[in-house]
Amino acid sequence: MKKHNSLPKNLPRLMLTFIGTIFLFLFLILLSIRVTLFNEKHMESVANKTEYYTKLTGEINKDIAGYALGSNVPEEVLKNAVPVETVEANVKNYFKAAYNPGVKYEITGTAELKTLIVDKINTYAKQEGKEVQSVESVNKLGDELVDIYASYVRLPFLVEFGQKITKYKNTLTMMTATMGVLWGLVSAALLVSLRGYKHRLMRFSSYSLIGAGLMGIGVPAYLLVKDIFANVGIQSPAMYQFLTSYINSFLWMFIIIGLVLVVLGIISAILSEKTRRGLTGY
């Protein structure tokens, strides 16, 4: 009879636990978004981990050397024309412009790069005893090669994306705080309904933690297994790896948080049972 009456008795508590699970899940989702998609430092961290600056520099120099080859300039002359430091500085400026609407992006170092390219071409021609057609033709080639460089480091879609989501930064922060407060209130209401029994609170908390954890793991894991971002139409291998790693880091954060919650839920369930046995003796 006692077991038969346990469900109606615990139904309000189970409802509170379910509501708390939803609030906890939403809180963690919003918090994860806040520290990843809305965080310039996170984007820079992904760029460093994927060696984006170095790989992009290699692509730029390869493209520049290949283009100059059409003007009878051997690839060796310009294979290291663009230093990685210049690429890194300009890409970071793009990141800053993306997350700071008041910051206007401007490519830096183009004049110096053109001078360097022209000097390398003139030095090669002098060493090989070849005549340069004209100063104008070399300058024109220099401008074209600088344009190739600029096309690689310009990320207009990234700036547009960053500035759009930044508008909702304060709203997201408020929503995250609201979900956290609501979760706290529901947890307090649950504690009151359990009349302060710690082992019962830990038991129902384990339900909430494991439920929120499984929700956090499920969808991101499905997206990673299906690899739905693998067919993104990006020609640059460096850019492709950077953007897919950026998206995957966001999904992996959900999974890691979900796993932590599941582990905490299991620990809470174990502690609840130990506490109950200590109180009841069986």
C-alpha positions as CSV (number, residue, x, y, z in Angstrom):
1,M,0.0,0.0,0.0
2,K,2.9,2.3,0.8
3,K,4.4,1.8,-2.6
4,H,1.0,2.2,-4.3
5,N,0.6,5.6,-2.7
6,S,4.2,6.7,-3.4
7,L,3.6,7.9,-7.0
8,P,0.8,10.4,-6.2
9,K,2.8,11.6,-3.3
10,N,6.0,12.2,-5.3
11,L,4.3,13.5,-8.5
12,P,4.6,17.2,-7.6
13,R,8.3,16.6,-6.7
14,L,8.8,14.8,-10.0
15,M,7.2,17.7,-11.8
16,L,9.5,20.2,-9.9
17,T,12.5,18.0,-10.8
18,F,11.5,17.9,-14.5
19,I,11.0,21.7,-14.5
20,G,14.4,22.1,-12.8
21,T,16.0,19.9,-15.4
22,I,14.7,22.1,-18.2
23,F,15.9,25.3,-16.4
24,L,19.3,23.7,-15.7
25,F,19.7,22.6,-19.3
26,L,18.8,26.0,-20.7
27,F,21.1,27.7,-18.2
28,L,24.1,25.6,-19.3
29,I,23.2,25.9,-23.0
30,L,23.0,29.7,-22.8
31,L,26.2,29.8,-20.7
32,S,28.1,27.7,-23.3
33,I,26.9,30.0,-26.1
34,R,28.0,33.0,-24.0
35,V,31.6,31.7,-23.5
36,T,32.0,30.4,-27.1
37,L,30.1,32.1,-29.9
38,F,30.0,35.5,-28.1
39,N,33.7,35.3,-27.1
40,E,36.5,36.8,-29.2
41,K,39.1,35.0,-27.1
42,H,37.6,31.6,-27.8
43,M,37.8,32.3,-31.6
44,E,41.5,33.3,-31.2
45,S,42.0,30.1,-29.2
46,V,40.6,27.9,-31.9
47,A,42.7,29.8,-34.5
48,N,45.9,29.0,-32.5
49,K,45.0,25.3,-31.9
50,T,44.3,24.7,-35.6
51,E,47.5,26.7,-36.6
52,Y,45.2,28.8,-38.8
53,Y,47.7,31.7,-39.2
54,T,50.6,29.5,-40.3
55,K,48.5,27.4,-42.7
56,L,46.8,30.4,-44.2
57,T,50.1,32.1,-44.7
58,G,51.3,29.0,-46.6
59,E,48.3,29.1,-48.8
60,I,48.7,32.9,-49.5
61,N,52.4,32.5,-50.4
62,K,51.7,29.5,-52.6
63,D,49.0,31.4,-54.5
64,I,51.1,34.5,-54.8
65,A,54.1,32.6,-56.1
66,G,51.9,30.7,-58.6
67,Y,50.3,33.9,-59.9
68,A,53.7,35.6,-60.3
69,L,54.9,32.6,-62.3
70,G,52.7,33.7,-65.1
71,S,54.9,36.9,-65.3
72,N,58.0,34.8,-65.5
73,V,58.9,35.2,-61.8
74,P,60.1,31.8,-60.4
75,E,58.1,30.5,-57.5
76,E,61.2,30.5,-55.2
77,V,61.4,34.3,-55.4
78,L,58.1,34.9,-53.7
79,K,57.4,31.6,-51.9
80,N,57.9,33.4,-48.5
81,A,56.8,36.9,-49.5
82,V,54.2,37.2,-46.8
83,P,55.3,36.7,-43.1
84,V,53.0,34.9,-40.8
85,E,53.1,37.8,-38.3
86,T,51.4,40.1,-40.9
87,V,48.7,37.5,-41.5
88,E,48.1,36.9,-37.8
89,A,47.9,40.6,-37.0
90,N,45.3,41.3,-39.8
91,V,43.2,38.2,-38.9
92,K,43.1,39.2,-35.3
93,N,42.0,42.7,-36.3
94,Y,39.1,41.0,-38.1
95,F,38.2,39.1,-34.9
96,K,38.3,42.3,-33.0
97,A,36.1,44.1,-35.5
98,A,33.6,41.2,-35.5
99,Y,33.1,41.4,-31.7
100,N,33.4,45.1,-31.2
101,P,30.9,47.0,-33.4
102,G,32.6,50.3,-32.8
103,V,35.9,49.0,-34.3
104,K,36.4,49.5,-38.0
105,Y,38.5,47.0,-39.8
106,E,41.4,48.1,-42.0
107,I,44.0,45.9,-43.5
108,T,47.5,46.9,-42.4
109,G,50.9,46.3,-43.9
110,T,49.8,46.3,-47.5
111,A,52.2,49.1,-48.6
112,E,55.1,47.4,-46.8
113,L,54.1,44.1,-48.5
114,K,54.0,45.6,-51.9
115,T,57.5,47.2,-51.4
116,L,58.8,43.8,-50.2
117,I,57.4,42.0,-53.3
118,V,58.7,44.6,-55.7
119,D,62.1,44.6,-54.1
120,K,62.3,40.8,-54.4
121,I,61.3,40.9,-58.0
122,N,63.9,43.6,-58.8
123,T,66.6,41.8,-56.9
124,Y,65.9,38.6,-58.7
125,A,66.0,40.4,-62.1
126,K,69.3,42.1,-61.2
127,Q,70.9,38.8,-60.0
128,E,69.9,36.9,-63.1
129,G,70.8,39.8,-65.4
130,K,67.3,40.1,-66.7
131,E,65.6,43.3,-67.8
132,V,62.5,44.4,-66.1
133,Q,59.9,45.5,-68.7
134,S,59.0,48.6,-66.8
135,V,58.6,50.0,-63.3
136,E,54.9,50.3,-64.0
137,S,54.5,46.6,-64.9
138,V,56.3,45.5,-61.7
139,N,54.2,47.9,-59.6
140,K,51.1,46.5,-61.2
141,L,52.1,43.0,-60.5
142,G,52.9,44.0,-56.9
143,D,49.3,45.5,-56.6
144,E,47.8,42.3,-58.0
145,L,49.7,40.1,-55.5
146,V,48.7,42.3,-52.6
147,D,45.1,42.0,-53.7
148,I,45.5,38.2,-53.5
149,Y,46.8,38.6,-50.0
150,A,44.0,40.8,-49.0
151,S,41.4,38.4,-50.4
152,Y,42.6,35.7,-48.0
153,V,42.7,37.8,-44.8
154,R,39.4,39.6,-45.5
155,L,36.6,37.9,-43.6
156,P,33.5,40.0,-44.3
157,F,31.0,37.3,-43.5
158,L,32.7,36.8,-40.1
159,V,32.5,40.5,-39.2
160,E,28.8,40.5,-40.2
161,F,28.1,37.4,-38.2
162,G,30.0,38.7,-35.1
163,Q,28.4,42.1,-35.1
164,K,24.9,40.6,-35.5
165,I,25.2,38.3,-32.5
166,T,27.0,40.9,-30.4
167,K,23.7,43.0,-30.5
168,Y,22.1,40.2,-28.4
169,K,25.0,39.9,-25.9
170,N,23.3,41.7,-23.1
171,T,20.0,39.9,-23.8
172,L,21.8,36.5,-23.7
173,T,23.5,37.5,-20.4
174,M,20.1,38.4,-18.8
175,M,18.5,35.2,-20.1
176,T,21.4,33.1,-18.7
177,A,21.1,34.8,-15.3
178,T,17.3,34.3,-15.4
179,M,17.5,30.6,-16.1
180,G,20.1,30.2,-13.3
181,V,17.8,32.0,-10.8
182,L,14.7,30.0,-11.9
183,W,16.7,26.8,-11.4
184,G,17.7,27.9,-8.0
185,L,14.1,28.8,-7.0
186,V,12.8,25.4,-8.3
187,S,15.6,23.6,-6.3
188,A,14.6,25.6,-3.2
189,A,11.0,24.7,-3.7
190,L,11.9,21.0,-4.1
191,L,14.0,21.1,-0.9
192,V,11.0,22.6,1.0
193,S,8.7,19.9,-0.4
194,L,11.2,17.2,0.8
195,R,11.0,18.7,4.3
196,G,14.8,19.2,4.4
197,Y,15.7,15.5,4.0
198,K,19.1,15.6,2.3
199,H,19.1,12.1,0.9
200,R,15.8,12.8,-0.8
201,L,17.1,16.1,-2.2
202,M,20.2,14.3,-3.5
203,R,18.0,11.6,-5.1
204,F,15.8,14.1,-7.0
205,S,18.9,16.2,-7.8
206,S,20.4,13.1,-9.4
207,Y,17.4,12.8,-11.7
208,S,17.7,16.5,-12.7
209,L,21.5,16.3,-13.3
210,I,21.4,13.1,-15.3
211,G,18.4,14.4,-17.3
212,A,20.1,17.7,-18.2
213,G,23.3,15.9,-18.9
214,L,21.7,13.4,-21.4
215,M,20.0,16.3,-23.2
216,G,23.3,18.1,-23.4
217,I,25.0,15.1,-24.9
218,G,22.4,13.8,-27.3
219,V,22.0,16.5,-30.0
220,P,25.7,17.6,-30.2
221,A,26.8,13.9,-30.4
222,Y,24.3,13.3,-33.2
223,L,25.6,16.3,-35.1
224,L,29.2,15.2,-34.7
225,V,28.6,11.6,-35.7
226,K,26.6,12.8,-38.8
227,D,29.4,15.3,-39.5
228,I,26.8,17.6,-41.1
229,F,29.4,20.5,-41.4
230,A,31.8,18.4,-43.5
231,N,30.4,19.6,-46.8
232,V,30.7,23.3,-46.1
233,G,31.6,25.0,-49.4
234,I,34.9,26.6,-48.4
235,Q,37.9,26.4,-50.9
236,S,40.6,27.3,-48.4
237,P,41.7,24.3,-46.4
238,A,43.0,26.5,-43.6
239,M,39.7,28.4,-43.4
240,Y,37.7,25.1,-43.7
241,Q,39.6,23.5,-40.8
242,F,39.3,26.7,-38.7
243,L,35.5,27.1,-39.1
244,T,34.7,23.4,-38.7
245,S,36.9,23.2,-35.6
246,Y,35.2,26.4,-34.2
247,I,31.8,24.8,-34.7
248,N,32.9,21.4,-33.3
249,S,34.5,23.1,-30.2
250,F,31.0,24.5,-29.5
251,L,29.4,21.1,-29.7
252,W,32.1,19.4,-27.7
253,M,31.6,21.9,-24.9
254,F,28.0,20.7,-24.7
255,I,29.0,17.1,-24.6
256,I,31.7,17.7,-21.9
257,I,29.2,19.6,-19.7
258,G,26.7,16.9,-20.3
259,L,29.1,14.2,-19.2
260,V,30.1,16.1,-16.1
261,L,26.4,16.5,-15.2
262,V,25.8,12.8,-15.7
263,V,28.8,11.9,-13.4
264,L,27.6,14.4,-10.8
265,G,24.1,12.9,-11.0
266,I,25.4,9.4,-10.5
267,I,27.5,10.5,-7.5
268,S,24.5,12.3,-6.1
269,A,22.4,9.1,-6.4
270,I,25.1,7.0,-4.7
271,L,25.4,9.6,-1.8
272,S,21.6,9.6,-1.5
273,E,21.5,5.9,-1.1
274,K,24.3,5.9,1.5
275,T,22.7,8.6,3.5
276,R,19.3,6.8,3.4
277,R,20.9,3.6,4.7
278,G,22.6,5.6,7.4
279,L,19.3,7.0,8.6
280,T,17.2,3.8,8.2
281,G,19.7,1.1,8.9
282,Y,18.8,-0.9,5.8
